[in-house]
């Protein structure tokens, strides 16, 4: 007997959730999650790995995005501390982009049909024509450090947003934050307190600029006297 598509998707979703939960439980039991929150210990480990250190950064960043409870910031800081802000930024971007794509694909495979039936074809048709708007939302969310990177990746997967648009918006949006985190990690390792303060101001300024731009954009659309 052939199972309905919804049932297959629900079973697949349950299997993915169980696998992720099981992996996180193993990491927690072995103390790996505590280790992954320690950027100083991560830096030392990356350096001890030698040539495969960059691959470890990319893999851990990917894992942190797919498995939401694992924090990605300590990994990014350790990448900058171990390899400097330029190389560290590249490794962080590669890992974050890979993780976002995997999360998007997981959500697309197991959620899009269910969401289509839940919200109705008319709504999805309207969203289908709003590719630029959806792409803009993903891009802006990547610039805001207080918006969950992981959840945006999964949520985007159940919208009609085209894959290449998601990947491009994510890549463009993660470059500034990735650079600042890696740069911050590099400056912490060098002990340059003045530069650390500058980096923190840049991180805060980035969020402020995005919020203000969004607010003024909304006012501009309303027009005067409305």
C-alpha positions, 0 to 999 in steps of 0.5 A: 500500500502506498502511503500518502505524500503528507504521511511520508513527509511527516515521517521524514520530518519526524526522522530528521527531528529525531536524528538532530535531537539524538545527535544533540543529546550525544554532544551534550552527554559527551560535553562537546556542547560546552566545548563548542561554547568556549572560543579560546578552547576552539581556537587552540583546537583549530590550530592543533588540527593544522591543515584541516583546521579550516575544514573543522571550522566550516563543518562546525559552522554548518552543524551550528546552523542546522542544529539550532541549539549549538551557538555559532558565534564562539566558532566564528570568534575562534576562527578569527582568533586562529586564522585572522580576520580575512581567512577566518571570515572566509571559513565562517562564510562558507560554513554559514552558507552551507548550513543555511542551504542544508536547513533550507533544503530540509524545510523545503523537502518536508514542509512545503507541501504541508504549508501549501495545503495549510495556507491555501494555493491563493496565498502561495501564488501571491508569495510566488510573485513576491520573490524580490520581497522575500529575498529582501526579508532574508537579506535584512534578517542576515544583517540583524544579529538578534534575528535567529539565523537558523530559524530564518533558514528553515522558515524560508524553506517553506516559502516559495522563495527560489533556491538561488535567491535564498542562497544569494541573499544569505551570502550577501547578508552574512558577509558583514557580520561574519567579517565583524565576528572574525575580526573581533576574534582576531583582535581579542587574540591580539589583545588590542582593546581599542580595536575591540571596542571599535568592532563592538561599535561597528556590530551595534552600528550595523544593526542600528543602520538596518533598523533605521533604514527599514523604518524610513523605508516604511515612512517613505512608502506611506507618503506625507500626510497619510 
